[in-house]
């Protein structure tokens, strides 16, 4: 403990187990005035239904658990002040409330002394003690998931962050696996085709073909012109022969024709050499290449898309491996956390959505096994203030009740039993007060 007597979360570990020595309740819920001095012993509360037996346990739980343990209406109806005083070996806890000007109960004020020193952070320290005054019978009626969460909270095994990250990674891994399967299917449906390494430039081929066709057209015109000139030569030759036979009459025409013939003959020599030197371009390969270009480009695009799909598949596969590792790492982290847990009872383990007992769901266990497990859980609730509450102890037969009390005794816990009716050695509660108390000690005036 700190030098000023203040408890801390660290020094709290050194606090000795506490039991209720004295309890003074005034105008709390159903109770008008109850004073008990069990001096650490177990207590049996008897009385009719509605007499206020359960409110005694509620008062103890409210001292340690605060607002979360308060009954719906913490102040007794028709009163203006409420007080609960609880003393253990080293602790003194007081809850007080009064009616304000609007005739509404104020928020209960908490006062907490440890070894005579008033604590400045009472709620923080009391919350750290755990859950005081748990009832195994109520635990037995909890849904399987709620019981699992309750035990995790008591054992300070908060796996919510790991569970959230696990669920996120698991979902991401599942979604990625679906995307990976789709990518694999698309990739399998696209077989690689025989295609060029780059798209065919159809524009260049078209220009090349156009140039070739223009050249060939010019060549055709030159050949046609040559043939025309040859035909003209034949005609002139014929004309010369005709004129020769009429030379006397057509001397002048013959000379002219011969001159024209000679001139044309000279020209034809050069033209013939030029035309004969012309070479036609074979348009077959270019036409074939152009005809095949669309198919080649389609094959190229197909293979390009296939390569993209393969890259996507590889990325998804890598992400899936990373997520799979995250899922396994989180699972291992959770297993390691749970492996180091101190279980209330041998044979307990955490299942997916409920507790397991000796490898089987607790919900499938016998009533006796479930009661034994729930009793052990309650006794684990607070090792600093071990109090076990049995609100429906009347429902237990003698053997089960004896076994439950033996478990409490072995754990060093103080038991508070509520039984409908009467029983020897019990404290009888009637109409919100103690009608008979065979064990309570003396009270001093300063306890008022």
C-alpha positions as CSV (number, residue, x, y, z in Angstrom):
1,X,0.0,0.0,0.0
2,X,1.2,3.6,-0.7
3,X,2.7,5.6,2.2
4,X,-0.5,7.7,2.5
5,X,-2.6,4.5,3.0
6,X,-4.2,4.7,-0.5
7,X,-4.8,1.4,-2.2
8,X,-3.6,1.1,-5.9
9,X,-4.3,-1.5,-8.5
10,X,-0.8,-2.9,-7.8
11,X,-1.1,-3.0,-4.0
12,X,-4.6,-4.4,-4.2
13,X,-3.0,-7.8,-5.0
14,X,-1.7,-7.9,-1.4
15,X,-5.1,-7.4,0.3
16,X,-6.1,-10.4,2.4
17,X,-9.4,-12.1,1.6
18,X,-12.3,-10.3,3.3
19,X,-15.7,-11.5,4.6
20,X,-18.7,-9.5,5.9
21,X,-18.4,-8.9,9.6
22,X,-21.3,-6.5,10.0
23,X,-24.1,-5.1,7.8
24,X,-26.5,-2.3,8.6
25,X,-29.2,-1.6,6.0
26,X,-31.7,1.3,6.3
27,X,-34.4,2.0,3.8
28,X,-32.7,0.1,1.0
29,X,-35.1,-1.2,-1.7
30,X,-37.5,-3.6,0.1
31,X,-35.7,-3.4,3.4
32,X,-36.6,-0.9,6.1
33,X,-34.0,-1.8,8.7
34,X,-31.8,-4.8,8.8
35,X,-28.7,-5.2,11.1
36,X,-26.6,-8.3,10.8
37,X,-23.3,-9.3,12.4
38,X,-22.3,-12.6,10.9
39,X,-18.6,-12.1,11.8
40,X,-17.5,-13.8,8.6
41,X,-19.7,-16.8,9.0
42,X,-22.2,-18.1,6.4
43,X,-25.7,-16.8,6.7
44,X,-29.0,-18.4,6.1
45,X,-31.9,-16.0,5.5
46,X,-35.4,-17.3,5.7
47,X,-38.8,-15.8,5.3
48,X,-41.8,-15.6,3.0
49,X,-41.5,-14.6,-0.7
50,X,-41.2,-10.8,-1.0
51,X,-40.0,-10.3,2.6
52,X,-36.7,-8.8,1.4
53,X,-34.3,-11.8,1.7
54,X,-32.8,-11.2,-1.8
55,X,-32.4,-7.4,-1.0
56,X,-29.8,-8.3,1.6
57,X,-27.6,-9.8,-1.1
58,X,-28.4,-6.8,-3.4
59,X,-27.2,-4.5,-0.7
60,X,-23.8,-6.3,-0.4
61,X,-23.5,-6.4,-4.2
62,X,-24.3,-2.7,-4.4
63,X,-21.5,-1.8,-2.0
64,X,-18.9,-3.5,-4.1
65,X,-20.5,-3.3,-7.6
66,X,-21.8,0.2,-7.6
67,X,-24.6,1.4,-10.0
68,X,-24.5,-1.8,-12.1
69,X,-25.6,-3.8,-9.0
70,X,-28.3,-1.4,-7.8
71,X,-31.9,-2.6,-7.8
72,X,-34.3,-0.6,-10.0
73,X,-35.5,1.4,-7.0
74,X,-32.7,1.6,-4.5
75,X,-34.6,3.7,-1.9
76,X,-37.4,2.2,0.2
77,X,-40.8,3.7,-0.8
78,X,-42.0,6.5,1.3
79,X,-38.7,7.3,3.0
80,X,-36.3,10.2,2.6
81,X,-32.9,8.7,3.4
82,X,-31.2,5.5,2.5
83,X,-28.0,4.0,3.9
84,X,-26.0,0.8,3.6
85,X,-23.0,0.2,5.9
86,X,-20.8,-2.9,5.4
87,X,-17.7,-3.8,7.4
88,X,-15.1,-6.5,6.7
89,X,-11.9,-7.3,8.4
90,X,-10.1,-4.2,6.9
91,X,-12.8,-2.4,4.9
92,X,-15.7,-0.1,5.7
93,X,-18.1,0.8,2.9
94,X,-21.0,3.2,3.1
95,X,-23.7,4.0,0.5
96,X,-26.0,6.9,1.3
97,X,-28.7,8.7,-0.6
98,X,-31.5,11.2,0.2
99,X,-34.5,12.8,-1.4
100,X,-33.8,16.1,-3.2
101,X,-36.1,19.2,-3.5
102,X,-37.9,17.5,-6.4
103,X,-38.6,14.5,-4.2
104,X,-36.3,12.3,-6.2
105,X,-33.6,10.1,-4.7
106,X,-30.1,11.5,-5.2
107,X,-27.3,9.4,-6.7
108,X,-25.9,7.2,-3.8
109,X,-22.7,8.5,-2.4
110,X,-19.9,6.0,-1.8
111,X,-17.5,6.2,1.1
112,X,-14.7,3.6,1.4
113,X,-12.1,3.1,4.2
114,X,-9.3,0.6,4.1
115,X,-7.6,0.0,7.5
116,X,-9.0,3.3,8.7
117,X,-7.8,5.4,5.7
118,X,-10.4,7.0,3.5
119,X,-9.8,6.0,-0.1
120,X,-9.8,8.8,-2.7
121,X,-10.7,6.5,-5.6
122,X,-13.2,4.2,-4.1
123,X,-15.1,3.1,-7.2
124,X,-11.9,2.3,-9.1
125,X,-10.5,0.1,-6.3
126,X,-13.8,-1.6,-5.6
127,X,-14.4,-2.4,-9.3
128,X,-10.9,-4.0,-9.4
129,X,-12.0,-6.4,-6.6
130,X,-14.1,-8.3,-9.2
131,X,-17.7,-9.4,-8.9
132,X,-18.8,-9.9,-5.3
133,X,-21.9,-11.9,-4.3
134,X,-22.5,-14.0,-7.4
135,X,-25.4,-16.5,-7.6
136,X,-24.7,-19.9,-9.2
137,X,-28.4,-20.6,-9.7
138,X,-28.7,-17.4,-11.7
139,X,-25.6,-18.3,-13.8
140,X,-27.2,-21.6,-14.6
141,X,-30.1,-19.8,-16.2
142,X,-27.9,-17.5,-18.4
143,X,-27.8,-18.2,-22.2
144,X,-24.6,-20.2,-23.1
145,X,-23.0,-17.2,-24.8
146,X,-23.7,-14.9,-21.8
147,X,-22.2,-17.4,-19.4
148,X,-19.1,-17.6,-21.6
149,X,-18.7,-13.8,-21.7
150,X,-19.3,-13.6,-17.9
151,X,-16.5,-16.0,-17.2
152,X,-14.1,-14.2,-19.6
153,X,-14.9,-10.9,-17.9
154,X,-14.3,-12.4,-14.4
155,X,-11.0,-14.0,-15.6
156,X,-10.0,-10.7,-17.2
157,X,-9.7,-12.5,-20.5
158,X,-10.9,-9.8,-22.8
159,X,-10.5,-11.3,-26.3
160,X,-12.9,-8.9,-27.9
161,X,-10.1,-7.0,-29.7
162,X,-8.5,-10.3,-30.9
163,X,-12.0,-11.6,-31.8
164,X,-12.8,-8.4,-33.8
165,X,-9.4,-8.5,-35.6
166,X,-9.8,-12.2,-36.2
167,X,-13.3,-11.8,-37.6
168,X,-12.1,-8.9,-39.9
169,X,-9.1,-10.9,-41.1
170,X,-11.2,-14.0,-41.5
171,X,-13.9,-12.2,-43.6
172,X,-11.2,-10.4,-45.7
173,X,-9.5,-13.8,-46.3
174,X,-12.8,-15.4,-47.3
175,X,-13.6,-12.5,-49.7
176,X,-10.1,-12.6,-51.1
177,X,-10.4,-16.3,-51.7
178,X,-13.6,-15.8,-53.6
179,X,-11.9,-13.1,-55.7
180,X,-8.9,-15.4,-56.2
181,X,-11.2,-18.3,-57.4
182,X,-12.9,-15.9,-59.8
183,X,-9.5,-14.7,-61.2
184,X,-8.3,-18.3,-61.4
185,X,-11.5,-19.3,-63.4
186,X,-11.1,-16.3,-65.8
187,X,-7.4,-17.1,-66.3
188,X,-8.1,-20.8,-66.9
189,X,-10.7,-19.9,-69.5
190,X,-8.2,-17.8,-71.5
191,X,-5.6,-20.0,-73.2
192,X,-2.6,-18.3,-74.6
193,X,-2.8,-17.8,-78.4
194,X,-0.2,-17.6,-81.1
195,X,0.2,-13.8,-81.4
196,X,2.8,-11.2,-82.1
197,X,4.8,-9.7,-79.2
198,X,3.4,-6.2,-80.1
199,X,0.2,-5.0,-81.9
200,X,0.3,-4.8,-85.7
201,X,0.4,-1.2,-87.0
202,X,-2.5,-1.4,-89.6
203,X,-2.0,2.3,-90.4
204,X,1.5,1.7,-91.6
205,X,0.5,-1.4,-93.6
206,X,-2.4,0.6,-95.2
207,X,0.0,3.4,-96.2
208,X,2.5,0.9,-97.6
209,X,-0.3,-0.8,-99.6
210,X,-1.5,2.5,-100.9
211,X,2.0,3.4,-102.1
212,X,2.4,0.1,-103.8
213,X,-1.0,0.4,-105.5
214,X,-0.1,4.0,-106.7
215,X,3.2,2.8,-108.1
216,X,1.5,-0.1,-109.9
217,X,-1.2,2.2,-111.3
218,X,1.5,4.5,-112.7
219,X,3.3,1.5,-114.2
220,X,0.0,0.3,-115.8
221,X,-0.5,3.7,-117.3
222,X,3.1,3.7,-118.7
223,X,2.6,0.2,-120.3
224,X,-0.7,1.3,-121.8
225,X,1.0,4.4,-123.2
226,X,3.7,2.2,-124.6
227,X,1.2,-0.1,-126.3
228,X,-0.6,3.0,-127.7
229,X,2.7,4.2,-129.1
230,X,3.4,0.9,-130.7
231,X,0.0,0.9,-132.3
232,X,0.7,4.3,-133.6
233,X,3.9,3.0,-135.1
234,X,2.0,0.3,-136.9
235,X,-0.4,2.8,-138.3
236,X,2.3,5.1,-139.5
237,X,4.2,2.2,-141.1
238,X,1.0,1.3,-142.9
239,X,0.5,4.8,-143.9
240,X,4.2,5.0,-145.2
241,X,3.7,1.9,-147.3
242,X,0.5,3.4,-148.8
243,X,2.3,6.7,-149.5
244,X,5.2,4.8,-151.0
245,X,2.9,3.3,-153.6
246,X,1.6,6.8,-154.3
247,X,5.0,8.5,-153.9
248,X,4.5,10.8,-156.7
249,X,1.4,12.2,-155.3
250,X,2.3,11.9,-151.7
251,X,6.0,12.7,-151.7
252,X,5.6,15.4,-149.2
253,X,3.3,13.4,-147.0
254,X,5.7,10.4,-147.3
255,X,8.6,12.5,-146.3
256,X,6.7,13.9,-143.3
257,X,5.5,10.5,-142.3
258,X,9.0,9.1,-142.6
259,X,10.4,11.9,-140.5
260,X,7.7,11.4,-137.9
261,X,8.4,7.7,-138.0
262,X,12.1,8.2,-137.5
263,X,11.5,10.6,-134.6
264,X,9.1,8.3,-133.0
265,X,11.4,5.3,-133.5
266,X,14.1,7.2,-131.6
267,X,11.9,8.1,-128.8
268,X,10.6,4.5,-128.5
269,X,14.1,3.3,-127.9
270,X,14.4,5.3,-124.7
271,X,10.8,4.7,-123.7
272,X,11.2,1.0,-124.2
273,X,14.3,0.8,-122.0
274,X,12.6,2.8,-119.2
275,X,9.4,0.8,-119.3
276,X,11.3,-2.5,-119.5
277,X,13.2,-1.5,-116.4
278,X,10.0,-0.9,-114.4
279,X,9.4,-3.6,-111.6
280,X,5.9,-4.3,-110.1
281,X,5.6,-4.5,-106.3
282,X,4.1,-7.8,-105.0
283,X,1.0,-6.6,-103.0
284,X,0.3,-10.2,-101.8
285,X,2.3,-10.1,-98.6
286,X,1.0,-6.7,-97.6
287,X,-2.6,-7.6,-98.4
288,X,-2.2,-10.8,-96.5
289,X,-0.6,-9.0,-93.5
290,X,-3.4,-6.4,-93.5
291,X,-6.0,-9.2,-93.7
292,X,-4.5,-11.0,-90.8
293,X,-3.9,-7.8,-88.7
294,X,-7.3,-7.8,-87.0
295,X,-6.9,-11.4,-85.9
296,X,-3.3,-10.9,-84.7
297,X,-4.3,-7.8,-82.8
298,X,-7.2,-9.7,-81.2
299,X,-4.8,-12.4,-80.1
300,X,-2.4,-9.8,-78.8
301,X,-5.2,-8.1,-76.8
302,X,-6.3,-11.5,-75.5
303,X,-2.8,-12.4,-74.2
304,X,-2.3,-8.9,-72.8
305,X,-5.6,-9.3,-70.8
306,X,-4.5,-12.8,-69.7
307,X,-1.2,-11.4,-68.4
308,X,-3.2,-8.7,-66.4
309,X,-5.4,-11.4,-65.0
310,X,-2.4,-13.5,-64.0
311,X,-0.9,-10.4,-62.2
312,X,-4.3,-9.9,-60.4
313,X,-4.4,-13.5,-59.5
314,X,-0.9,-13.4,-58.1
315,X,-1.7,-10.2,-56.0
316,X,-4.9,-11.9,-54.6
317,X,-2.9,-15.0,-53.9
318,X,-0.3,-13.0,-52.0
319,X,-3.0,-11.1,-50.0
320,X,-4.8,-14.4,-49.2
321,X,-1.5,-15.8,-47.8
322,X,-1.0,-12.7,-45.7
323,X,-4.6,-12.8,-44.4
324,X,-4.3,-16.5,-43.7
325,X,-1.2,-15.9,-41.7
326,X,-3.0,-13.1,-39.8
327,X,-5.9,-15.4,-39.0
328,X,-3.6,-18.2,-37.8
329,X,-1.5,-15.7,-35.8
330,X,-4.6,-14.2,-34.1
331,X,-5.9,-17.7,-33.4
332,X,-2.5,-18.6,-31.8
333,X,-2.5,-15.4,-29.8
334,X,-6.0,-16.2,-28.4
335,X,-5.0,-19.8,-27.7
336,X,-1.9,-18.6,-25.8
337,X,-4.0,-16.1,-23.8
338,X,-6.5,-18.8,-22.9
339,X,-3.7,-21.4,-22.2
340,X,-2.4,-19.2,-19.4
341,X,-5.8,-18.7,-17.8
342,X,-6.5,-19.8,-14.2
343,X,-9.7,-21.8,-14.5
344,X,-12.2,-21.9,-11.7
345,X,-12.6,-25.7,-12.1
346,X,-10.4,-28.3,-13.9
347,X,-11.9,-29.5,-17.2
348,X,-13.3,-26.1,-18.2
349,X,-12.4,-24.6,-21.6
350,X,-13.8,-22.0,-24.0
351,X,-15.7,-23.2,-27.0
352,X,-16.8,-21.1,-30.0
353,X,-20.0,-19.8,-28.4
354,X,-20.2,-21.5,-25.0
355,X,-18.3,-23.1,-22.2
356,X,-16.9,-26.6,-22.5
357,X,-16.7,-29.0,-19.6
358,X,-14.4,-32.0,-20.2
359,X,-14.6,-31.4,-23.9
360,X,-18.4,-31.2,-24.1
361,X,-20.8,-28.2,-24.2
362,X,-21.7,-27.3,-20.6
363,X,-25.3,-27.1,-21.8
364,X,-25.2,-30.8,-22.4
365,X,-23.9,-31.6,-18.8
366,X,-26.1,-32.8,-16.0
367,X,-27.8,-30.3,-13.6
368,X,-25.3,-31.3,-10.9
369,X,-22.3,-30.7,-13.2
370,X,-23.7,-27.4,-14.3
371,X,-24.4,-26.3,-10.7
372,X,-20.8,-27.4,-9.7
373,X,-19.3,-25.4,-12.6
374,X,-21.4,-22.3,-11.9
375,X,-20.6,-22.4,-8.2
376,X,-16.9,-22.6,-9.1
377,X,-17.3,-19.6,-11.4
378,X,-19.1,-17.6,-8.7
379,X,-16.3,-18.4,-6.2
380,X,-13.9,-17.1,-8.8
381,X,-15.8,-13.8,-9.0
382,X,-13.7,-12.1,-6.3
383,X,-10.9,-13.8,-4.5
384,X,-10.5,-10.7,-2.3
385,X,-14.2,-10.7,-1.1
386,X,-15.3,-14.3,-1.6
387,X,-19.0,-14.3,-1.0
388,X,-21.4,-16.8,-2.6
389,X,-25.1,-16.0,-2.8
390,X,-27.8,-18.7,-3.2
391,X,-31.1,-16.8,-3.7
392,X,-33.0,-20.0,-4.5
393,X,-31.4,-22.4,-2.0
394,X,-34.8,-23.9,-1.4
395,X,-34.6,-25.6,-4.8
396,X,-31.5,-27.6,-3.8
397,X,-31.9,-30.9,-2.1
398,X,-29.8,-31.7,1.0
399,X,-26.9,-33.3,-0.9
400,X,-26.6,-30.6,-3.5
401,X,-26.8,-27.9,-0.8
402,X,-24.2,-29.6,1.3
403,X,-21.8,-30.0,-1.7
404,X,-22.3,-26.3,-2.6
405,X,-21.5,-25.2,0.9
406,X,-18.5,-27.5,1.0
407,X,-17.2,-25.8,-2.2
408,X,-17.6,-22.4,-0.6
409,X,-15.9,-23.6,2.6
410,X,-13.0,-25.1,0.7
411,X,-12.6,-21.8,-1.2
412,X,-12.7,-19.8,2.1
413,X,-15.9,-18.1,0.9
414,X,-18.8,-16.7,3.0
415,X,-22.2,-18.1,1.8
416,X,-25.5,-16.2,2.0
417,X,-28.4,-18.6,1.5
418,X,-32.0,-17.6,1.0
419,X,-34.7,-20.1,1.9
420,X,-38.4,-19.7,1.7
421,X,-40.0,-20.7,5.0
422,X,-38.2,-21.3,8.3
423,X,-35.1,-23.2,9.3
424,X,-33.3,-23.7,12.6
425,X,-30.4,-21.3,13.2
426,X,-31.5,-19.0,10.4
427,X,-32.1,-15.2,10.3
428,X,-35.7,-14.6,9.6
429,X,-36.6,-11.6,7.4
430,X,-40.2,-10.3,7.7
431,X,-41.6,-7.1,6.1
432,X,-38.2,-5.6,5.4
433,X,-36.7,-6.1,8.9
434,X,-35.1,-8.8,10.9
435,X,-37.7,-10.8,12.8
436,X,-35.3,-13.2,14.4
437,X,-31.5,-13.3,14.5
438,X,-29.7,-16.0,16.5
439,X,-26.1,-15.0,15.6
440,X,-25.7,-11.2,15.3
441,X,-23.5,-9.5,17.8
442,X,-23.9,-6.3,19.7
443,X,-24.2,-2.9,18.0
444,X,-22.8,0.4,19.5
445,X,-24.5,3.8,19.4
446,X,-22.0,5.2,17.0
447,X,-23.2,2.7,14.4
448,X,-26.3,4.8,13.8
